[in-house]
Amino acid sequence: MVNFKKLTEKAREVVDKRGGTGALKEDVEELGGIAKGKGSLKDKAKAAGDALKDPGAPGAERGSAHRAPRHENTPETRKPHRAK
């Protein structure tokens, strides 16, 4: 059986490691631009791989001011879980 709590925590760790949800949104926009851009599939795949090596907007440095803080989704700031 799948342990969703453990899976959720691992996903949260990966997102935080890459710079938070702001950087994740920037990655999605960047990959969308690559996919819609001109070039061969091989060129697009290489560009996407390179883009994923640098989290966030193209050329943005880790920890830059426009990124969400790494602690944005800590247990203290999360909304309480409501049982259905």
Secondary structure by P-SEA (a helix, b strand, c coil): ccaaaaaaaaaaaaaaaaccaaaaaaaaaaaaaaaaccccaaaaaaaaaaaaaccccccccccccccccccccccccccccccc
